[in-house]
Amino acid sequence: SLLFGLKDELKYRLALRGAYLLRNTRDPAASFALLKTIYDVRSQIVHEGKRLSEIARDGKIGGLKRGALVPEAEQLTREVLREYLARASRGEGPEKIAKNLDSDLIYHLKSKPNSS
C-alpha cells in the first residue's frame, strides 16, 4: 500500500510515506526508522533466504530485541491499514492515497520555515 506507484527509492519512500501517514498517532522519526528496518529485514529474508536469527546482531534487529520486531511490525501494519481503510471509506483508492500523501508531504515541507 505504501509503495503504490513506486519503482525506485522504495525503502526511503516506504518509510517517508508511512511516517507521514501515522504522524498523528506515532512519533514520525520512530516510524521512519522502524519502516526502514522492516524493509531491510524483508529484503534479507526474500532475497537472501535469511532467518530473523541470522539477521539479528547481539540479539537485536534495528535497535529492537529480536522478539519485539515482529509484534512491532504487526502493530504498525495494522495502523497503516486502519488509515488506508479510513481513507477508503471517504472514497479514496490506493492511487489517490499515494498521490495525496506525496503532495501533503511536499506541502508540509514547503510550509516549514528554513532552519538554516
C-alpha positions in Angstrom: 0.0 0.0 0.0 2.7 2.5 1.0 4.7 1.7 -2.1 1.8 2.1 -4.6 3.0 3.5 -7.9 6.7 3.5 -7.0 9.6 1.8 -8.7 12.6 3.3 -7.1 13.8 4.6 -3.7 11.5 2.1 -2.2 12.9 1.8 1.3 13.1 5.6 1.7 9.7 6.3 0.2 8.0 3.5 2.3 9.5 5.0 5.5 8.6 8.5 4.5 5.0 7.8 3.5 4.4 5.6 6.5 5.9 8.0 9.0 3.8 10.9 7.5 0.6 8.8 7.3 0.9 7.9 11.0 2.3 11.2 12.2 -0.8 11.9 14.4 -0.6 8.7 16.3 3.1 7.7 16.3 6.4 9.6 16.5 7.4 10.1 12.8 11.1 9.6 13.5 10.5 6.3 15.2 8.0 5.1 12.5 10.5 6.1 9.8 13.3 4.1 11.5 11.0 1.1 12.1 9.8 1.0 8.5 13.3 1.1 7.1 14.3 -1.8 9.4 11.2 -3.7 8.3 12.1 -3.1 4.7 15.7 -4.2 5.2 14.7 -7.4 7.1 12.1 -8.2 4.4 14.8 -7.8 1.7 17.2 -10.1 3.5 14.5 -12.8 4.0 13.2 -12.6 0.5 16.4 -12.1 -1.5 19.0 -13.9 0.7 16.8 -16.5 2.4 17.9 -15.4 5.8 16.1 -16.0 9.1 15.5 -13.5 11.8 18.0 -15.3 14.0 20.6 -14.8 11.2 19.8 -11.1 10.8 19.9 -10.2 14.5 23.1 -8.8 15.9 23.6 -9.1 19.6 20.0 -10.3 19.9 18.7 -7.1 18.2 17.4 -6.1 14.9 17.3 -2.3 14.1 17.7 -1.5 17.8 14.8 -3.7 18.8 15.1 -7.0 20.6 14.7 -9.8 18.1 11.4 -10.9 19.7 10.0 -7.4 19.6 10.4 -6.8 15.9 7.5 -8.9 14.6 4.9 -7.6 17.1 6.0 -4.0 16.4 5.8 -4.6 12.6 2.4 -6.2 13.0 1.1 -3.3 15.0 2.5 -0.7 12.6 0.9 -2.6 9.7 -2.4 -2.6 11.5 -2.2 1.2 12.0 -1.3 1.7 8.3 -4.2 -0.4 7.2 -6.5 1.3 9.5 -5.6 4.7 8.0 -6.0 3.3 4.5 -9.4 1.9 5.3 -10.5 5.2 6.8 -9.4 7.0 3.7 -11.1 4.3 1.5 -14.3 4.9 3.4 -14.1 8.5 2.3 -13.8 7.4 -1.4 -10.0 7.4 -1.8 -8.4 4.5 -3.6 -4.7 3.5 -3.4 -3.6 5.8 -6.2 -5.3 8.8 -4.7 -4.0 8.0 -1.2 -0.4 7.7 -2.5 -0.8 11.0 -4.5 -2.3 12.8 -1.5 0.5 11.5 0.8 3.2 12.8 -1.6 1.6 16.1 -2.2 0.8 16.6 1.5 4.4 15.8 2.3 5.7 18.4 -0.2 3.2 21.0 1.1 4.2 20.3 4.7 7.9 20.7 3.8 7.3 23.9 1.9 5.3 25.4 4.8 8.1 24.8 7.3 10.4 27.8 7.7 14.0 27.0 6.7 16.0 26.4 9.9 19.4 27.2 8.4 
